[in-house]
Amino acid sequence: STKGEWKRATDIYAQGLVQYPMDEHLMKNASVTWDRWARTHMDKKEWGPAIKVYQLGLKLLPKSRLLKRNLEYCKHQQLKEI
């Protein structure tokens, strides 16, 4: 998927969460979508871009354990390469 498609998908989830802020199904699917977007960078060991995607996702979903955990993983991997 291209960056535009990922952005469009995450925007749709964000709109849904504005209307239904406590919908667990929407929150879970939004987290998975942000994670899949970030993983397009992780697969190429592009830690900086992956970190940015996770940080953006956490602005919308600050309680997402999936996004928090994988953000920390990416930060750790980035430090290992320095």
N, C-alpha and C positions, 0 to 999 in steps of 0.2 A: 504494500500500500504506500502511496506517496504521502508526503507530509501534509498536503492539502486535505487528503481524505481523512487522515488521523485527526487533524484540527477540526474538520467538519463534524466528525463523529463525536469528539469530546465536547464540542459546542452544543450538539443536540442533547447530550446527557446533562450538560450544565443547565440548559433551558428546562429540561424535565425536572431537575432537582429544585429549580426555583419554584415550579408549580407544586411539586410533591417532595418537599425537603426531607421527609423522614421515610421515604420509600426505600426499604432495604434492597429490593431487587435492582432498582435504578443505581443505588450507591455501589452495589457489588459489580454490576456490569460496567459502570463508569470506571471503577478501579482497575478492572481487567483490561479495559480499553487503553487507559493510560499506561498500564504495564506493558501491554503488547507493543505500543508505540515506542516506549523506551527500549524494549528488547530488540527492536530493529537496529538500535545503536550498540547495545550490549553485545550482540552477536558479532559485531565488527570491532569490539573492544574500543568503541568510541565513548569513553567514560564521561567526558564533559557534556556532550549532547544528551546522553542518557540521564545524567544528573539534572540537567535543565528540565527535561520532560517530567521527571519525578517531582521536582520542585513545583512546577506548574500544576501538576495533578494534585499535589498536597494543598495548594491554595484552595482548590474546590472541595477536596476531601481530606481535611486535616486529621481525621481520625483513622484513615486507612492504614492498617497494619501492613498490608501488602506493599503499598507504596513506600512507607517508612522503612521497612526492612530492606527493600531492594535499593532504595536511595543510599542507605548505609553501606550496602554491599558495593555499589558502584564507587562510592567515595573511598572505600578501603582498597578496591582494585586500582583506582587512580593513584593513590598514594604509593602502592607497591611499584608502580612504573616510574616513579620519580627517582 
